[in-house]
């Protein structure tokens, strides 16, 4: 199990890119932290989620 934004999720063995796409995130408007470290966008397709990972997905919201 992977904890994503505080919720346990069965996302182990998926790439970060696969998870984000399936969850409906727009990769251009988010930042992802894995186990306390920022994951560069260029690494999303190569980052494989593992049991015990803690992921935080932060969305940017525009406004004015």
C-alpha positions in Angstrom: 0.0 0.0 0.0 1.1 3.5 -0.8 -0.1 6.5 1.3 -1.2 9.3 -1.0 -2.2 12.6 0.6 -2.8 10.7 3.8 -4.9 8.0 2.4 -3.8 4.4 1.8 -4.0 3.4 -1.8 -3.2 0.2 -3.8 -0.8 1.9 -6.2 2.4 -0.1 -5.6 4.2 -1.2 -8.7 2.7 1.6 -10.8 4.8 4.4 -12.1 4.0 7.8 -10.7 2.9 8.9 -14.1 0.4 6.0 -14.4 -1.1 6.8 -11.0 -1.4 10.5 -11.7 -3.0 9.9 -15.1 -5.5 7.4 -13.6 -6.3 9.8 -10.7 -7.0 12.6 -13.2 -4.2 14.9 -12.2 -2.9 17.5 -14.7 0.9 17.1 -14.4 1.4 20.7 -15.4 -0.4 22.0 -12.3 1.0 19.8 -9.6 4.2 19.0 -7.6 4.8 15.6 -6.1 6.8 14.8 -3.0 7.8 11.1 -2.4 9.1 10.2 1.1 10.0 13.8 1.8 11.7 14.6 -1.5 10.4 16.5 -4.5 10.1 14.3 -7.6 11.2 16.1 -10.8 8.5 16.0 -13.5 11.0 14.4 -15.8 11.2 11.4 -13.5 7.4 10.8 -13.2 7.5 8.1 -15.9 10.5 6.3 -14.3 9.4 6.5 -10.6 7.9 3.2 -9.5 5.7 3.4 -6.4 6.6 0.9 -3.7 4.9 -0.4 -0.6 5.3 2.0 2.2 5.9 5.1 0.0 4.3 8.3 1.3 3.3 10.6 -1.6 2.0 14.1 -1.4 0.4 15.7 -4.5 0.1 19.4 -4.3 -2.1 21.2 -6.8 -1.5 24.8 -7.9 -4.6 27.0 -8.0 -4.6 30.2 -9.9 -6.5 33.2 -8.7 -6.4 36.9 -8.5 
